[in-house]
Amino acid sequence: MPWPYATWDKAARRSLSRSDVTIPGWLVHLFRTGAGGLPPFLLTVPASDAPDLSEELAPLAAVCPARARAELEQRFPRGVPAEVRPLYADPEARAAELHAFLPRYWRAALAPYAATLRAATEEDILRRARTLATQGPEALLNAVGGIAVPGGVAVPGVMAVSGVSRLVLVPLLFGRGTPFSAVSPDGSEAALSYPVEGSAAVLVGEAPPERRADTPERGDRLEILIGRSRAGVVRALVVPTTTSDLAATLGLAPSTVSQHLTALVAAGVVRRRRAGVRVLYELDRPGVVLLRHLDHARGMRAAR
């Protein structure tokens, strides 16, 4: 797993193993043969602006076997490989398997990062909303790799749909290369993913510790210098974050996080700014330099 996901990958694999969660073999092969994408029948347009996991998984209960087989035959014109045959033979059963698997995967691999992921996506959504409000829809589409066409939207090499009355942009933290797209069966709705700005920095640090001690890890220069919990705050601030989200991510009391932030702001390592009703904290230039040079030479070196 390449930077910036290597650290997350190791932690997720350990958590999946402890939770006895195994990714279905047919899903792995389908993903790899599709250059990191999945066939359209497994991708749906979100029904609301902020769907929860159960809402997003609901369409899996209504997979059309004929459509699934047709798309698999199109994807594999020389014949559906043996690894994917279980999906081709019984699309409804495999969709039900996926419906049961994904919540378990979320709890094991992603839930520990929920606060950080949410902060990053919310910040990006606010940024895109400003673009839409001040520059218009064409500028917003251009910023996420899309092109406005008469009555629809196009992404070179990915999708081209017309007659779309609703387009959902899906901020993506885990995604490199070709984005995914989805179109509703009647063609009136479409979804397009795009990479969140700064997403490379979100998961470069350590896995969020649930039970951090104050004793620095041996050989960890950042923790030795400023203490383990304060180092955790610095690492978490590679994306703008609120005090409450930091506390939830790091497993620290909000008052403790507030003390660390006050000291880091006073030292010029962190800066504070207001976004609507929220107060966000993020690394200032000295903080970026500090993290780049002391955090095991990881993560921030790619930001040079």
C-alpha positions as CSV (number, residue, x, y, z in Angstrom):
1,M,0.0,0.0,0.0
2,P,1.7,3.3,-1.1
3,W,2.0,6.5,0.8
4,P,-0.2,8.0,2.2
5,Y,-2.2,4.9,3.2
6,A,0.6,2.6,4.4
7,T,0.1,3.3,8.1
8,W,-3.6,3.1,7.9
9,D,-3.3,-0.1,5.9
10,K,-1.2,-1.8,8.6
11,A,-3.6,-0.8,11.4
12,A,-6.7,-1.8,9.3
13,R,-5.3,-5.2,8.5
14,R,-4.6,-5.8,12.2
15,S,-8.1,-4.7,13.2
16,L,-9.8,-6.8,10.4
17,S,-7.8,-9.8,11.6
18,R,-8.8,-9.3,15.2
19,S,-12.4,-8.9,14.2
20,D,-12.3,-11.9,11.9
21,V,-13.5,-9.9,8.9
22,T,-12.4,-11.3,5.5
23,I,-12.9,-9.4,2.3
24,P,-14.8,-11.6,-0.2
25,G,-12.4,-13.0,-2.8
26,W,-14.7,-12.2,-5.7
27,L,-14.8,-8.5,-4.6
28,V,-11.1,-8.2,-4.4
29,H,-10.6,-9.7,-7.9
30,L,-13.4,-7.5,-9.3
31,F,-11.8,-4.4,-7.9
32,R,-8.3,-5.2,-9.1
33,T,-9.4,-6.1,-12.7
34,G,-11.4,-2.9,-12.9
35,A,-8.4,-0.7,-12.2
36,G,-9.8,0.2,-8.8
37,G,-13.4,0.5,-9.9
38,L,-16.6,-1.6,-9.6
39,P,-19.3,-2.3,-12.2
40,P,-22.2,0.1,-12.2
41,F,-24.8,-2.3,-10.7
42,L,-22.8,-2.1,-7.4
43,L,-22.7,1.7,-7.4
44,T,-25.7,3.9,-6.7
45,V,-26.6,7.5,-6.6
46,P,-27.0,8.6,-2.9
47,A,-30.6,9.2,-2.1
48,S,-29.9,12.2,0.2
49,D,-27.2,14.8,0.7
50,A,-25.9,13.0,3.8
51,P,-26.9,9.4,3.7
52,D,-25.9,7.0,6.5
53,L,-24.4,3.6,5.8
54,S,-27.7,1.8,5.9
55,E,-29.2,4.1,3.3
56,E,-26.3,3.7,1.0
57,L,-26.4,-0.1,1.3
58,A,-30.2,-0.4,0.8
59,P,-29.9,-0.6,-3.1
60,L,-27.9,-3.8,-2.7
61,A,-31.1,-5.6,-1.7
62,A,-32.6,-4.7,-5.1
63,V,-29.8,-5.8,-7.5
64,C,-31.2,-7.0,-10.8
65,P,-29.6,-10.4,-11.8
66,A,-30.0,-9.8,-15.5
67,R,-28.3,-6.4,-15.3
68,A,-25.5,-7.7,-13.1
69,R,-24.7,-10.6,-15.6
70,A,-24.9,-8.3,-18.6
71,E,-22.5,-5.8,-17.0
72,L,-20.1,-8.6,-16.0
73,E,-20.1,-10.0,-19.6
74,Q,-19.3,-6.5,-20.9
75,R,-16.5,-6.2,-18.4
76,F,-15.1,-9.6,-19.2
77,P,-15.7,-10.1,-23.0
78,R,-13.4,-13.1,-23.0
79,G,-15.4,-14.8,-20.3
80,V,-16.1,-14.2,-16.6
81,P,-13.0,-15.4,-14.6
82,A,-13.4,-18.2,-12.1
83,E,-12.8,-15.8,-9.2
84,V,-15.9,-13.7,-10.2
85,R,-18.1,-16.7,-11.1
86,P,-19.8,-16.7,-7.7
87,L,-21.1,-13.2,-8.4
88,Y,-22.2,-14.1,-11.9
89,A,-23.9,-17.3,-10.8
90,D,-26.0,-15.7,-8.0
91,P,-25.8,-11.8,-8.0
92,E,-28.5,-11.5,-5.4
93,A,-26.8,-13.8,-2.9
94,R,-23.4,-12.0,-3.4
95,A,-25.1,-8.6,-3.0
96,A,-26.6,-9.8,0.2
97,E,-23.1,-11.0,1.3
98,L,-21.7,-7.5,0.5
99,H,-24.6,-5.9,2.4
100,A,-23.6,-7.9,5.5
101,F,-19.9,-7.4,5.0
102,L,-19.6,-3.7,4.6
103,P,-20.8,-2.6,8.1
104,R,-18.4,-5.0,9.7
105,Y,-15.6,-3.7,7.5
106,W,-16.5,-0.1,8.4
107,R,-16.5,-0.8,12.2
108,A,-13.1,-2.6,12.0
109,A,-11.2,-0.5,9.5
110,L,-12.7,3.0,9.3
111,A,-14.7,3.8,12.4
112,P,-11.6,4.6,14.5
113,Y,-10.9,7.4,12.0
114,A,-14.5,8.7,11.7
115,A,-13.9,12.1,13.3
116,T,-10.8,12.8,11.2
117,L,-12.5,11.7,8.0
118,R,-15.6,13.7,8.8
119,A,-13.6,16.9,9.5
120,A,-11.7,16.6,6.2
121,T,-14.8,16.0,4.1
122,E,-16.8,18.7,5.8
123,E,-14.1,21.2,5.3
124,D,-13.8,20.3,1.6
125,I,-17.6,20.5,1.2
126,L,-17.5,24.1,2.6
127,R,-14.7,24.9,0.1
128,R,-16.7,23.5,-2.8
129,A,-19.8,25.4,-1.7
130,R,-17.9,28.7,-1.7
131,T,-16.8,27.9,-5.3
132,L,-20.4,27.2,-6.3
133,A,-21.7,30.3,-4.6
134,T,-19.1,32.7,-5.9
135,Q,-18.1,31.2,-9.3
136,G,-21.1,29.1,-10.4
137,P,-21.7,25.4,-11.3
138,E,-19.3,25.3,-14.2
139,A,-16.4,26.4,-12.1
140,L,-17.3,23.8,-9.5
141,L,-17.5,21.0,-12.0
142,N,-14.2,22.0,-13.5
143,A,-12.6,21.9,-10.1
144,V,-13.7,18.3,-9.6
145,G,-12.8,17.1,-13.1
146,G,-16.2,17.5,-14.7
147,I,-17.4,19.4,-17.7
148,A,-20.9,20.9,-18.1
149,V,-22.5,19.7,-21.3
150,P,-26.0,20.6,-22.6
151,G,-28.5,19.0,-20.2
152,G,-25.9,17.0,-18.4
153,V,-22.3,16.4,-17.3
154,A,-19.2,14.7,-18.7
155,V,-15.9,13.5,-17.3
156,P,-13.4,12.6,-20.0
157,G,-12.9,8.8,-20.0
158,V,-15.3,8.2,-17.2
159,M,-18.8,9.2,-17.8
160,A,-21.0,11.3,-20.1
161,V,-24.7,11.7,-19.3
162,S,-27.4,14.0,-20.4
163,G,-30.9,14.8,-19.1
164,V,-29.6,14.8,-15.5
165,S,-31.8,16.7,-13.1
166,R,-29.7,15.9,-10.0
167,L,-25.9,15.5,-9.7
168,V,-24.4,14.4,-6.5
169,L,-20.7,15.1,-5.9
170,V,-19.1,12.5,-3.6
171,P,-15.9,13.6,-1.7
172,L,-13.5,10.8,-1.7
173,L,-10.7,10.3,0.8
174,F,-9.7,6.8,-0.3
175,G,-9.2,7.1,-4.0
176,R,-6.3,7.6,-6.4
177,G,-6.6,7.7,-10.2
178,T,-9.9,7.2,-12.0
179,P,-13.0,8.4,-10.0
180,F,-16.1,6.4,-9.8
181,S,-19.5,7.4,-11.3
182,A,-23.0,6.2,-11.0
183,V,-26.2,6.9,-12.9
184,S,-29.8,6.1,-11.8
185,P,-31.7,3.5,-13.9
186,D,-33.8,6.2,-15.5
187,G,-30.8,8.5,-16.1
188,S,-32.2,11.4,-14.2
189,E,-29.7,11.3,-11.4
190,A,-25.9,10.9,-11.4
191,A,-23.1,10.8,-8.9
192,L,-19.5,11.6,-9.4
193,S,-16.6,11.2,-6.9
194,Y,-13.7,13.5,-6.6
195,P,-10.6,13.5,-4.3
196,V,-10.8,15.7,-1.3
197,E,-8.1,18.4,-1.3
198,G,-5.4,17.5,1.2
199,S,-6.7,13.9,1.5
200,A,-3.1,12.6,1.3
201,A,-2.4,14.1,4.7
202,V,-5.4,12.7,6.5
203,L,-4.1,9.1,7.2
204,V,-0.3,9.6,7.2
205,G,0.0,9.6,11.0
206,E,-0.5,6.9,13.5
207,A,-3.8,5.1,13.9
208,P,-5.9,7.0,16.4
209,P,-4.9,5.7,19.8
210,E,-7.7,4.6,22.1
211,R,-5.6,4.4,25.2
212,R,-2.6,6.7,24.9
213,A,-0.1,6.9,27.7
214,D,2.0,10.0,28.4
215,T,5.2,8.0,28.0
216,P,6.8,8.6,24.5
217,E,7.4,5.7,22.3
218,R,11.1,4.7,22.1
219,G,12.7,6.4,19.1
220,D,9.8,8.7,18.4
221,R,11.5,12.1,18.3
222,L,8.3,14.1,18.1
223,E,6.9,12.4,21.2
224,I,10.2,12.7,23.1
225,L,10.3,16.4,22.3
226,I,6.7,17.5,23.1
227,G,5.1,14.5,24.8
228,R,3.0,11.8,23.5
229,S,-0.5,13.3,23.7
230,R,0.6,16.6,22.4
231,A,2.4,14.9,19.5
232,G,-0.9,13.2,18.8
233,V,-2.6,16.6,18.5
234,V,0.0,17.8,16.1
235,R,-0.3,14.7,13.9
236,A,-4.1,15.0,13.9
237,L,-4.0,18.6,12.7
238,V,-2.8,17.8,9.2
239,V,-6.4,18.6,8.4
240,P,-8.5,21.5,10.0
241,T,-10.2,20.0,13.0
242,T,-12.3,21.2,15.9
243,T,-11.5,20.7,19.6
244,S,-14.3,18.2,20.1
245,D,-13.4,16.1,17.0
246,L,-9.7,16.1,18.2
247,A,-10.8,14.8,21.6
248,A,-13.0,12.1,20.0
249,T,-10.2,11.0,17.7
250,L,-7.4,10.9,20.3
251,G,-9.4,9.6,23.2
252,L,-8.5,12.6,25.3
253,A,-10.6,14.9,27.5
254,P,-11.7,18.1,25.7
255,S,-10.1,20.2,28.4
256,T,-6.8,18.4,27.8
257,V,-7.0,19.0,24.1
258,S,-7.8,22.6,24.7
259,Q,-4.7,23.0,26.9
260,H,-2.5,21.5,24.2
261,L,-4.0,23.7,21.5
262,T,-3.5,26.8,23.6
263,A,0.2,26.0,24.0
264,L,0.6,25.1,20.3
265,V,-1.1,28.3,19.1
266,A,1.1,30.3,21.5
267,A,4.2,28.6,20.1
268,G,3.2,29.4,16.5
269,V,2.9,25.7,15.6
270,V,-0.9,25.8,15.2
271,R,-3.2,28.5,13.9
272,R,-6.9,29.0,14.8
273,R,-9.6,30.3,12.4
274,R,-13.4,30.5,12.4
275,A,-15.6,28.7,9.8
276,G,-19.2,29.7,10.4
277,V,-20.0,28.7,13.9
278,R,-17.0,26.4,14.2
279,V,-13.5,27.1,15.4
280,L,-11.0,25.1,13.4
281,Y,-7.4,24.4,14.3
282,E,-4.7,23.4,11.7
283,L,-0.9,23.3,11.5
284,D,0.8,26.6,10.7
285,R,4.0,26.6,8.6
286,P,6.3,25.9,11.6
287,G,4.1,23.0,12.6
288,V,4.3,21.5,9.1
289,V,8.1,21.8,9.3
290,L,8.2,20.2,12.7
291,L,6.1,17.3,11.6
292,R,8.0,16.8,8.4
293,H,11.4,16.6,10.1
294,L,10.6,14.8,13.4
295,D,7.7,12.4,12.6
296,H,9.8,9.4,11.6
297,A,10.5,11.2,8.3
298,R,7.0,10.2,7.2
299,G,4.0,11.8,5.7
300,M,4.8,15.5,5.4
301,R,8.0,14.9,3.4
302,A,5.8,14.4,0.3
303,A,4.5,18.0,0.8
304,R,7.8,19.6,0.2
